C-alpha cells in the first residue's frame, strides 16, 4: 500500500532535509537548486516553499506562487497559482511519487486557495519525463510555448482546481 504524501510548509524542522534533496544530473537545468528556490520564496509575497513528505521522510519539494506573474500576460495566468521547482529526490524517483505528489499538491492548493481557478506551470520541451508525469496527472497543454526560461522553450500546462472549471 502506498503511503500518503503530505504537503507541508518548509519550516526549520524540514529545511535541512529539503536542502539535502538531489535530482539526476540531467535534471538540474530544468529544476535549479533548492537553496535558490527557498531564498526566492522567502522574499516573494504569496510564494510558498513546500516539502513533500512520505512517512516522515522528505521525498520532494515544490514552490507555489499565489499569482502566476512569471507568465506575464498569458491568458491562463489570471486566476492561477503557479507551480514551480517541482522535484522528487533522485533516490526516490521511479516509485510513482511524482504523479501522487502532483495530486497531493493539487488538493493542498485547492484547499488553501479556493478563489484560484487553476494551477499553471511551464516545463521544458526537452524534459520528456516531467512532461509525461504532468500529463498523466491531468495537466492540459495550452497549445502555446513560453520562451522566458533559461534552458529553452517550455510547454505551458494547466490543471483546473475545481470540477466546475473544465
N, CA, C and O atoms as a DFTB+ gen file, in Angstrom:
664 C
 N C O
     1  1       0.834      -1.184       0.000
     2  2       0.000       0.000       0.000
     3  2       0.875       1.243       0.000
     4  3       1.881       1.300       0.707
     5  1       0.492       2.237      -0.794
     6  2       1.247       3.475      -0.874
     7  2       0.937       4.367       0.317
     8  3      -0.224       4.548       0.685
     9  1       1.976       4.920       0.912
    10  2       1.793       5.866       1.999
    11  2       1.321       7.196       1.446
    12  3       1.588       7.535       0.293
    13  1       0.627       7.937       2.268
    14  2       0.113       9.246       1.892
    15  2       1.270      10.224       1.729
    16  3       2.224      10.219       2.507
    17  1       1.166      11.059       0.706
    18  2       2.139      12.141       0.535
    19  2       1.537      13.388       1.162
    20  3       0.463      13.842       0.766
    21  1       2.238      13.931       2.138
    22  2       1.787      15.159       2.794
    23  2       2.543      16.344       2.202
    24  3       3.727      16.248       1.880
    25  1       1.842      17.452       2.068
    26  2       2.415      18.699       1.569
    27  2       2.483      19.640       2.766
    28  3       1.456      20.050       3.308
    29  1       3.705      19.976       3.169
    30  2       3.907      20.764       4.380
    31  2       4.777      21.984       4.095
    32  3       5.742      21.889       3.337
    33  1       4.448      23.128       4.692
    34  2       5.326      24.294       4.542
    35  2       6.720      23.967       5.061
    36  3       6.869      23.315       6.094
    37  1       7.737      24.423       4.342
    38  2       9.107      24.218       4.787
    39  2       9.338      25.109       6.000
    40  3       9.260      26.335       5.918
    41  1       9.623      24.467       7.122
    42  2       9.923      25.203       8.352
    43  2      11.323      24.809       8.817
    44  3      12.033      24.088       8.116
    45  1      11.715      25.278       9.991
    46  2      13.060      24.995      10.499
    47  2      13.302      23.495      10.648
    48  3      14.421      23.030      10.429
    49  1      12.271      22.728      11.017
    50  2      12.431      21.288      11.192
    51  2      12.642      20.542       9.875
    52  3      13.301      19.502       9.855
    53  1      12.091      21.062       8.775
    54  2      12.178      20.383       7.472
    55  2      13.272      20.936       6.569
    56  3      13.653      20.298       5.587
    57  1      13.773      22.111       6.894
    58  2      14.695      22.813       5.997
    59  2      15.931      21.988       5.612
    60  3      16.265      21.913       4.429
    61  1      16.601      21.382       6.559
    62  2      17.824      20.625       6.247
    63  2      17.518      19.456       5.304
    64  3      18.278      19.198       4.370
    65  1      16.414      18.752       5.543
    66  2      16.056      17.627       4.677
    67  2      15.699      18.112       3.280
    68  3      16.016      17.441       2.297
    69  1      15.046      19.261       3.172
    70  2      14.712      19.812       1.856
    71  2      15.992      20.209       1.119
    72  3      16.134      19.949      -0.076
    73  1      16.917      20.837       1.836
    74  2      18.181      21.250       1.208
    75  2      19.027      20.055       0.772
    76  3      19.883      20.194      -0.103
    77  1      18.803      18.898       1.361
    78  2      19.562      17.689       1.009
    79  2      19.007      16.990      -0.238
    80  3      19.632      16.058      -0.744
    81  1      17.848      17.421      -0.740
    82  2      17.261      16.795      -1.924
    83  2      18.176      16.961      -3.138
    84  3      18.823      17.994      -3.309
    85  1      18.213      15.937      -3.963
    86  2      19.004      15.969      -5.191
    87  2      18.176      15.395      -6.328
    88  3      17.284      14.579      -6.096
    89  1      18.460      15.812      -7.550
    90  2      17.854      15.214      -8.732
    91  2      18.966      14.660      -9.605
    92  3      20.147      14.890      -9.346
    93  1      18.577      13.931     -10.638
    94  2      19.566      13.405     -11.574
    95  2      20.303      14.578     -12.226
    96  3      19.720      15.648     -12.404
    97  1      21.564      14.390     -12.578
    98  2      22.379      15.462     -13.148
    99  2      21.711      16.134     -14.345
   100  3      21.768      17.356     -14.487
   101  1      21.072      15.331     -15.213
   102  2      20.459      15.906     -16.406
   103  2      19.200      16.724     -16.086
   104  3      18.688      17.433     -16.952
   105  1      18.701      16.629     -14.852
   106  2      17.502      17.374     -14.463
   107  2      17.809      18.772     -13.909
   108  3      16.914      19.616     -13.866
   109  1      19.048      19.036     -13.487
   110  2      19.397      20.324     -12.878
   111  2      19.038      21.532     -13.732
   112  3      18.516      22.509     -13.194
   113  1      19.293      21.512     -15.039
   114  2      18.951      22.706     -15.816
   115  2      17.455      23.039     -15.798
   116  3      17.067      24.188     -16.006
   117  1      16.630      22.037     -15.552
   118  2      15.189      22.240     -15.565
   119  2      14.633      22.636     -14.196
   120  3      13.619      23.328     -14.113
   121  1      15.292      22.199     -13.133
   122  2      14.768      22.376     -11.787
   123  2      15.499      23.473     -11.018
   124  3      14.873      24.243     -10.289
   125  1      16.797      23.547     -11.174
   126  2      17.581      24.505     -10.402
   127  2      17.905      23.959      -9.021
   128  3      17.664      22.789      -8.725
   129  1      18.444      24.812      -8.197
   130  2      18.862      24.416      -6.857
   131  2      17.795      24.784      -5.834
   132  3      17.221      25.872      -5.885
   133  1      17.538      23.878      -4.913
   134  2      16.526      24.098      -3.884
   135  2      16.867      25.337      -3.060
   136  3      15.978      26.123      -2.734
   137  1      18.121      25.518      -2.725
   138  2      18.506      26.670      -1.900
   139  2      18.107      27.981      -2.568
   140  3      17.646      28.902      -1.894
   141  1      18.280      28.074      -3.879
   142  2      17.893      29.290      -4.602
   143  2      16.382      29.489      -4.562
   144  3      15.906      30.609      -4.375
   145  1      15.627      28.405      -4.738
   146  2      14.178      28.498      -4.713
   147  2      13.676      28.902      -3.323
   148  3      12.769      29.726      -3.204
   149  1      14.262      28.327      -2.284
   150  2      13.872      28.686      -0.914
   151  2      14.144      30.158      -0.633
   152  3      13.313      30.845      -0.038
   153  1      15.304      30.641      -1.059
   154  2      15.648      32.052      -0.835
   155  2      14.696      32.971      -1.585
   156  3      14.263      33.991      -1.050
   157  1      14.371      32.615      -2.810
   158  2      13.458      33.425      -3.602
   159  2      12.054      33.414      -2.995
   160  3      11.396      34.452      -2.924
   161  1      11.602      32.245      -2.561
   162  2      10.268      32.138      -1.954
   163  2      10.163      32.993      -0.691
   164  3       9.099      33.534      -0.390
   165  1      11.258      33.111       0.037
   166  2      11.248      33.871       1.294
   167  2      11.022      35.361       1.072
   168  3      10.531      36.051       1.965
   169  1      11.371      35.862      -0.101
   170  2      11.237      37.302      -0.356
   171  2      10.116      37.644      -1.339
   172  3       9.873      38.818      -1.616
   173  1       9.442      36.635      -1.862
   174  2       8.368      36.880      -2.822
   175  2       7.017      36.754      -2.125
   176  3       6.661      35.669      -1.664
   177  1       6.259      37.849      -2.040
   178  2       4.935      37.769      -1.423
   179  2       4.047      36.767      -2.163
   180  3       4.015      36.737      -3.393
   181  1       3.335      35.954      -1.398
   182  2       2.432      34.974      -1.991
   183  2       3.103      33.691      -2.427
   184  3       2.456      32.824      -3.014
   185  1       4.389      33.553      -2.151
   186  2       5.131      32.363      -2.538
   187  2       5.259      31.433      -1.341
   188  3       5.498      31.880      -0.220
   189  1       5.098      30.132      -1.587
   190  2       5.190      29.135      -0.524
   191  2       6.168      28.038      -0.929
   192  3       6.054      27.453      -2.005
   193  1       7.126      27.770      -0.052
   194  2       8.042      26.651      -0.225
   195  2       7.448      25.464       0.518
   196  3       7.144      25.557       1.707
   197  1       7.283      24.346      -0.187
   198  2       6.582      23.197       0.379
   199  2       7.403      21.919       0.266
   200  3       7.992      21.625      -0.775
   201  1       7.426      21.173       1.356
   202  2       8.083      19.870       1.375
   203  2       7.047      18.800       1.060
   204  3       5.888      18.905       1.461
   205  1       7.474      17.779       0.343
   206  2       6.641      16.619       0.046
   207  2       7.152      15.483       0.924
   208  3       8.300      15.056       0.797
   209  1       6.293      15.002       1.810
   210  2       6.725      14.101       2.880
   211  2       5.950      12.786       2.820
   212  3       4.725      12.774       2.702
   213  1       6.692      11.680       2.903
   214  2       6.121      10.338       2.976
   215  2       6.701       9.665       4.214
   216  3       7.917       9.538       4.350
   217  1       5.818       9.233       5.117
   218  2       6.272       8.528       6.332
   219  2       7.399       9.283       7.041
   220  3       8.407       8.678       7.407
   221  1       7.249      10.545       7.231
   222  2       8.207      11.411       7.927
   223  2       9.525      11.626       7.171
   224  3      10.460      12.195       7.733
   225  1       9.616      11.190       5.928
   226  2      10.806      11.420       5.110
   227  2      10.470      12.439       4.028
   228  3       9.463      12.307       3.332
   229  1      11.306      13.441       3.892
   230  2      11.129      14.427       2.818
   231  2      11.585      13.768       1.518
   232  3      12.744      13.378       1.378
   233  1      10.654      13.651       0.569
   234  2      10.954      12.992      -0.702
   235  2      10.956      13.963      -1.874
   236  3      11.365      13.609      -2.980
   237  1      10.499      15.187      -1.631
   238  2      10.438      16.146      -2.723
   239  2      10.177      17.551      -2.235
   240  3      10.061      17.817      -1.039
   241  1      10.090      18.438      -3.208
   242  2       9.936      19.863      -2.940
   243  2       9.139      20.489      -4.067
   244  3       9.202      20.038      -5.210
   245  1       8.390      21.526      -3.739
   246  2       7.708      22.331      -4.742
   247  2       7.538      23.735      -4.176
   248  3       7.464      23.935      -2.963
   249  1       7.479      24.672      -5.060
   250  2       7.187      26.050      -4.687
   251  2       5.930      26.452      -5.442
   252  3       5.809      26.206      -6.642
   253  1       5.004      27.067      -4.738
   254  2       3.832      27.603      -5.412
   255  2       3.780      29.105      -5.185
   256  3       4.183      29.609      -4.137
   257  1       3.282      29.795      -6.174
   258  2       3.095      31.242      -6.097
   259  2       1.627      31.539      -6.304
   260  3       1.018      31.070      -7.266
   261  1       1.062      32.319      -5.402
   262  2      -0.360      32.634      -5.464
   263  2      -0.749      33.279      -6.784
   264  3      -1.882      33.126      -7.241
   265  1       0.167      33.986      -7.387
   266  2      -0.092      34.583      -8.701
   267  2       0.913      34.018      -9.692
   268  3       2.078      33.809      -9.353
   269  1       0.475      33.779     -10.877
   270  2       1.358      33.249     -11.919
   271  2       1.990      34.410     -12.686
   272  3       1.922      34.456     -13.914
   273  1       2.600      35.337     -11.968
   274  2       3.149      36.555     -12.564
   275  2       4.275      36.275     -13.560
   276  3       4.482      37.049     -14.494
   277  1       4.993      35.186     -13.366
   278  2       6.090      34.869     -14.281
   279  2       5.599      34.654     -15.706
   280  3       6.366      34.792     -16.658
   281  1       4.329      34.318     -15.851
   282  2       3.762      34.084     -17.175
   283  2       3.318      35.378     -17.841
   284  3       2.821      35.357     -18.967
   285  1       3.491      36.488     -17.166
   286  2       3.166      37.780     -17.757
   287  2       1.705      37.888     -18.127
   288  3       0.825      37.709     -17.286
   289  1       1.452      38.182     -19.386
   290  2       0.071      38.416     -19.820
   291  2      -0.579      37.172     -20.449
   292  3      -1.557      37.293     -21.187
   293  1      -0.044      35.993     -20.162
   294  2      -0.653      34.777     -20.692
   295  2      -2.089      34.691     -20.180
   296  3      -2.321      34.907     -18.990
   297  1      -3.063      34.379     -21.045
   298  2      -4.472      34.362     -20.637
   299  2      -4.772      33.405     -19.477
   300  3      -5.698      33.656     -18.705
   301  1      -4.024      32.335     -19.343
   302  2      -4.269      31.381     -18.264
   303  2      -3.678      31.833     -16.928
   304  3      -3.984      31.243     -15.892
   305  1      -2.839      32.866     -16.936
   306  2      -2.207      33.317     -15.695
   307  2      -3.205      33.966     -14.746
   308  3      -3.055      33.872     -13.528
   309  1      -4.215      34.619     -15.293
   310  2      -5.224      35.255     -14.457
   311  2      -6.020      34.179     -13.723
   312  3      -6.581      33.285     -14.356
   313  1      -6.073      34.258     -12.408
   314  2      -6.800      33.275     -11.613
   315  2      -6.035      31.992     -11.349
   316  3      -6.615      31.013     -10.879
   317  1      -4.735      31.980     -11.646
   318  2      -3.938      30.762     -11.494
   319  2      -2.964      30.864     -10.327
   320  3      -2.558      31.953      -9.920
   321  1      -2.609      29.712      -9.811
   322  2      -1.493      29.546      -8.891
   323  2      -0.383      28.909      -9.719
   324  3      -0.627      27.949     -10.449
   325  1       0.826      29.434      -9.610
   326  2       1.949      28.890     -10.372
   327  2       2.633      27.773      -9.586
   328  3       2.879      27.912      -8.388
   329  1       2.936      26.682     -10.253
   330  2       3.702      25.589      -9.678
   331  2       5.119      25.713     -10.224
   332  3       5.330      25.788     -11.434
   333  1       6.092      25.734      -9.305
   334  2       7.486      25.945      -9.703
   335  2       8.405      24.996      -8.942
   336  3       8.069      24.526      -7.856
   337  1       9.554      24.726      -9.519
   338  2      10.639      23.979      -8.862
   339  2      10.232      22.610      -8.336
   340  3      10.781      22.147      -7.337
   341  1       9.289      21.962      -8.985
   342  2       8.831      20.650      -8.521
   343  2       9.924      19.623      -8.730
   344  3      10.498      19.522      -9.815
   345  1      10.212      18.855      -7.674
   346  2      11.225      17.804      -7.778
   347  2      10.941      16.673      -6.805
   348  3      10.392      16.872      -5.720
   349  1      11.328      15.496      -7.225
   350  2      11.349      14.308      -6.377
   351  2      12.815      13.913      -6.254
   352  3      13.540      13.895      -7.249
   353  1      13.249      13.600      -5.046
   354  2      14.646      13.250      -4.809
   355  2      15.091      12.107      -5.717
   356  3      14.339      11.162      -5.956
   357  1      16.317      12.203      -6.217
   358  2      16.852      11.198      -7.148
   359  2      16.759       9.788      -6.578
   360  3      16.493       8.840      -7.318
   361  1      16.973       9.638      -5.285
   362  2      16.919       8.323      -4.660
   363  2      15.526       7.741      -4.557
   364  3      15.372       6.556      -4.262
   365  1      14.503       8.558      -4.795
   366  2      13.113       8.098      -4.698
   367  2      12.401       8.128      -6.051
   368  3      11.224       7.777      -6.133
   369  1      13.090       8.538      -7.103
   370  2      12.469       8.556      -8.417
   371  2      12.229       7.127      -8.891
   372  3      12.976       6.213      -8.541
   373  1      11.187       6.945      -9.685
   374  2      10.849       5.628     -10.189
   375  2       9.882       4.870      -9.296
   376  3       9.542       3.725      -9.596
   377  1       9.430       5.481      -8.203
   378  2       8.488       4.840      -7.279
   379  2       7.051       5.302      -7.507
   380  3       6.156       4.909      -6.758
   381  1       6.813       6.125      -8.521
   382  2       5.472       6.641      -8.757
   383  2       5.114       7.819      -7.870
   384  3       3.944       8.192      -7.779
   385  1       6.093       8.402      -7.223
   386  2       5.830       9.516      -6.307
   387  2       5.469      10.809      -7.035
   388  3       4.727      11.629      -6.494
   389  1       5.976      11.003      -8.238
   390  2       5.718      12.246      -8.964
   391  2       4.241      12.475      -9.189
   392  3       3.719      13.541      -8.865
   393  1       3.575      11.499      -9.731
   394  2       2.128      11.608     -10.003
   395  2       1.356      11.783      -8.711
   396  3       0.477      12.640      -8.621
   397  1       1.680      10.973      -7.704
   398  2       0.982      11.070      -6.422
   399  2       1.236      12.410      -5.754
   400  3       0.335      12.977      -5.136
   401  1       2.451      12.919      -5.871
   402  2       2.773      14.216      -5.283
   403  2       1.993      15.330      -5.973
   404  3       1.517      16.255      -5.314
   405  1       1.860      15.248      -7.283
   406  2       1.085      16.265      -8.013
   407  2      -0.375      16.265      -7.580
   408  3      -0.993      17.327      -7.496
   409  1      -0.932      15.096      -7.307
   410  2      -2.303      15.029      -6.799
   411  2      -2.394      15.637      -5.399
   412  3      -3.354      16.342      -5.088
   413  1      -1.399      15.364      -4.558
   414  2      -1.383      15.934      -3.205
   415  2      -1.236      17.455      -3.255
   416  3      -1.871      18.171      -2.481
   417  1      -0.402      17.940      -4.162
   418  2      -0.225      19.388      -4.335
   419  2      -1.538      20.008      -4.809
   420  3      -1.939      21.069      -4.329
   421  1      -2.195      19.353      -5.738
   422  2      -3.481      19.829      -6.251
   423  2      -4.480      19.986      -5.103
   424  3      -5.138      21.020      -4.993
   425  1      -4.596      18.968      -4.252
   426  2      -5.525      19.030      -3.118
   427  2      -5.133      20.148      -2.151
   428  3      -5.996      20.865      -1.646
   429  1      -3.836      20.293      -1.896
   430  2      -3.354      21.352      -0.999
   431  2      -3.725      22.732      -1.555
   432  3      -4.274      23.568      -0.837
   433  1      -3.426      22.962      -2.826
   434  2      -3.681      24.266      -3.443
   435  2      -5.185      24.551      -3.492
   436  3      -5.610      25.670      -3.207
   437  1      -5.983      23.561      -3.847
   438  2      -7.438      23.755      -3.917
   439  2      -8.000      24.150      -2.556
   440  3      -8.896      24.990      -2.475
   441  1      -7.479      23.551      -1.488
   442  2      -7.941      23.880      -0.146
   443  2      -7.420      25.206       0.363
   444  3      -8.132      25.939       1.050
   445  1      -6.192      25.514       0.032
   446  2      -5.554      26.736       0.540
   447  2      -5.952      27.968      -0.277
   448  3      -5.999      29.076       0.259
   449  1      -6.232      27.785      -1.540
   450  2      -6.536      28.910      -2.439
   451  2      -7.847      28.655      -3.184
   452  3      -7.845      28.507      -4.406
   453  1      -8.968      28.602      -2.455
   454  2     -10.240      28.269      -3.105
   455  2     -10.706      29.299      -4.129
   456  3     -11.580      29.007      -4.946
   457  1     -10.133      30.494      -4.095
   458  2     -10.514      31.527      -5.063
   459  2      -9.754      31.413      -6.381
   460  3     -10.078      32.113      -7.341
   461  1      -8.768      30.557      -6.441
   462  2      -7.998      30.364      -7.668
   463  2      -8.675      29.309      -8.529
   464  3      -9.346      28.421      -8.004
   465  1      -8.511      29.394      -9.841
   466  2      -9.199      28.510     -10.778
   467  2      -8.360      27.351     -11.299
   468  3      -8.896      26.312     -11.684
   469  1      -7.040      27.534     -11.308
   470  2      -6.203      26.507     -11.924
   471  2      -4.772      26.600     -11.380
   472  3      -4.361      27.601     -10.791
   473  1      -4.044      25.517     -11.605
   474  2      -2.597      25.509     -11.390
   475  2      -1.963      25.626     -12.766
   476  3      -2.368      24.941     -13.706
   477  1      -0.982      26.485     -12.880
   478  2      -0.302      26.738     -14.148
   479  2       1.179      26.463     -13.957
   480  3       1.746      26.793     -12.915
   481  1       1.807      25.864     -14.953
   482  2       3.234      25.610     -14.881
   483  2       3.840      25.660     -16.271
   484  3       3.139      25.583     -17.281
   485  1       5.140      25.790     -16.297
   486  2       5.873      25.633     -17.540
   487  2       6.853      24.479     -17.343
   488  3       7.384      24.281     -16.250
   489  1       7.084      23.731     -18.403
   490  2       8.011      22.606     -18.352
   491  2       8.780      22.580     -19.666
   492  3       8.196      22.676     -20.746
   493  1      10.073      22.450     -19.561
   494  2      10.930      22.472     -20.728
   495  2      10.533      21.372     -21.712
   496  3      10.258      20.241     -21.311
   497  1      10.505      21.709     -22.985
   498  2      10.094      20.737     -24.001
   499  2      11.034      19.536     -24.059
   500  3      10.637      18.464     -24.516
   501  1      12.278      19.703     -23.601
   502  2      13.241      18.595     -23.604
   503  2      13.102      17.694     -22.378
   504  3      13.690      16.613     -22.342
   505  1      12.336      18.122     -21.375
   506  2      12.186      17.356     -20.143
   507  2      11.028      16.364     -20.310
   508  3       9.970      16.519     -19.700
   509  1      11.245      15.356     -21.136
   510  2      10.197      14.421     -21.527
   511  2       9.593      13.669     -20.350
   512  3       8.382      13.449     -20.314
   513  1      10.417      13.273     -19.391
   514  2       9.896      12.531     -18.239
   515  2       8.923      13.391     -17.447
   516  3       7.865      12.912     -17.040
   517  1       9.266      14.653     -17.226
   518  2       8.380      15.548     -16.474
   519  2       7.094      15.822     -17.247
   520  3       6.012      15.832     -16.661
   521  1       7.200      16.041     -18.541
   522  2       6.009      16.283     -19.357
   523  2       5.059      15.099     -19.240
   524  3       3.849      15.282     -19.103
   525  1       5.593      13.904     -19.292
   526  2       4.782      12.688     -19.179
   527  2       4.063      12.632     -17.825
   528  3       2.868      12.340     -17.766
   529  1       4.781      12.907     -16.758
   530  2       4.180      12.860     -15.419
   531  2       3.090      13.919     -15.275
   532  3       2.015      13.633     -14.748
   533  1       3.357      15.126     -15.736
   534  2       2.345      16.188     -15.646
   535  2       1.079      15.803     -16.422
   536  3      -0.035      15.977     -15.929
   537  1       1.257      15.291     -17.612
   538  2       0.085      14.930     -18.416
   539  2      -0.694      13.781     -17.783
   540  3      -1.925      13.777     -17.820
   541  1      -0.005      12.821     -17.212
   542  2      -0.689      11.719     -16.515
   543  2      -1.435      12.213     -15.285
   544  3      -2.417      11.600     -14.867
   545  1      -0.977      13.319     -14.701
   546  2      -1.628      13.888     -13.512
   547  2      -2.776      14.827     -13.878
   548  3      -3.361      15.461     -13.000
   549  1      -3.100      14.920     -15.160
   550  2      -4.259      15.709     -15.566
   551  2      -3.959      17.113     -16.049
   552  3      -4.878      17.906     -16.250
   553  1      -2.688      17.435     -16.240
   554  2      -2.350      18.760     -16.767
   555  2      -2.602      18.784     -18.271
   556  3      -2.312      17.826     -18.988
   557  1      -3.141      19.888     -18.718
   558  2      -3.501      20.078     -20.124
   559  2      -2.515      21.037     -20.783
   560  3      -2.018      21.972     -20.155
   561  1      -2.250      20.789     -22.038
   562  2      -1.365      21.655     -22.807
   563  2      -2.164      22.851     -23.313
   564  3      -3.233      22.686     -23.901
   565  1      -1.645      24.053     -23.084
   566  2      -2.322      25.267     -23.545
   567  2      -2.196      25.447     -25.054
   568  3      -2.920      26.240     -25.655
   569  1      -1.270      24.704     -25.662
   570  2      -1.031      24.849     -27.096
   571  2      -0.042      25.948     -27.424
   572  3       0.200      26.241     -28.595
   573  1       0.534      26.561     -26.396
   574  2       1.499      27.645     -26.600
   575  2       2.813      27.300     -25.923
   576  3       2.853      26.497     -24.990
   577  1       3.883      27.912     -26.398
   578  2       5.187      27.761     -25.763
   579  2       5.547      29.049     -25.035
   580  3       5.198      30.148     -25.466
   581  1       6.253      28.885     -23.924
   582  2       6.786      30.010     -23.161
   583  2       8.285      30.066     -23.468
   584  3       8.981      29.054     -23.378
   585  1       8.768      31.237     -23.824
   586  2      10.176      31.366     -24.217
   587  2      11.003      32.139     -23.208
   588  3      12.077      32.633     -23.551
   589  1      10.534      32.258     -21.969
   590  2      11.244      33.024     -20.951
   591  2      12.203      32.216     -20.105
   592  3      12.867      32.786     -19.240
   593  1      12.305      30.914     -20.315
   594  2      13.167      30.084     -19.487
   595  2      14.615      30.103     -19.946
   596  3      14.907      30.319     -21.122
   597  1      15.514      29.873     -19.003
   598  2      16.948      29.876     -19.312
   599  2      17.380      28.642     -20.101
   600  3      18.383      28.685     -20.813
   601  1      16.629      27.535     -19.981
   602  2      17.022      26.286     -20.626
   603  2      16.283      26.035     -21.937
   604  3      16.324      24.923     -22.463
   605  1      15.605      27.057     -22.472
   606  2      14.931      26.894     -23.755
   607  2      13.423      26.922     -23.635
   608  3      12.884      27.158     -22.554
   609  1      12.731      26.680     -24.759
   610  2      11.267      26.780     -24.780
   611  2      10.600      25.786     -23.834
   612  3      11.112      24.698     -23.568
   613  1       9.439      26.206     -23.340
   614  2       8.706      25.402     -22.376
   615  2       7.237      25.300     -22.774
   616  3       6.640      26.251     -23.280
   617  1       6.677      24.125     -22.532
   618  2       5.232      23.966     -22.673
   619  2       4.560      24.725     -21.539
   620  3       5.107      24.812     -20.439
   621  1       3.384      25.272     -21.797
   622  2       2.554      25.876     -20.765
   623  2       1.430      24.885     -20.485
   624  3       0.572      24.651     -21.336
   625  1       1.443      24.304     -19.284
   626  2       0.456      23.310     -18.897
   627  2      -0.396      23.849     -17.754
   628  3       0.052      24.690     -16.974
   629  1      -1.610      23.363     -17.667
   630  2      -2.500      23.808     -16.597
   631  2      -3.436      22.680     -16.193
   632  3      -3.704      21.753     -16.958
   633  1      -3.922      22.793     -14.960
   634  2      -4.882      21.825     -14.434
   635  2      -5.938      22.586     -13.635
   636  3      -5.591      23.386     -12.767
   637  1      -7.221      22.351     -13.913
   638  2      -8.260      23.040     -13.144
   639  2      -8.220      22.610     -11.680
   640  3      -7.911      21.459     -11.368
   641  1      -8.533      23.541     -10.796
   642  2      -8.550      23.230      -9.371
   643  2      -9.899      22.707      -8.898
   644  3      -9.979      22.039      -7.867
   645  1     -10.944      23.002      -9.631
   646  2     -12.289      22.650      -9.193
   647  2     -13.023      21.949     -10.330
   648  3     -12.799      22.265     -11.499
   649  1     -13.893      21.003      -9.999
   650  2     -14.590      20.263     -11.061
   651  2     -15.472      21.134     -11.936
   652  3     -15.770      20.762     -13.071
   653  1     -15.892      22.273     -11.441
   654  2     -16.760      23.131     -12.245
   655  2     -15.963      24.032     -13.191
   656  3     -16.539      24.877     -13.877
   657  1     -14.643      23.855     -13.228
   658  2     -13.780      24.672     -14.084
   659  2     -13.146      23.756     -15.145
   660  3     -11.981      23.384     -15.004
   661  1     -13.875      23.391     -16.190
   662  2     -13.362      22.438     -17.183
   663  2     -12.194      22.974     -17.992
   664  3     -11.671      22.274     -18.859
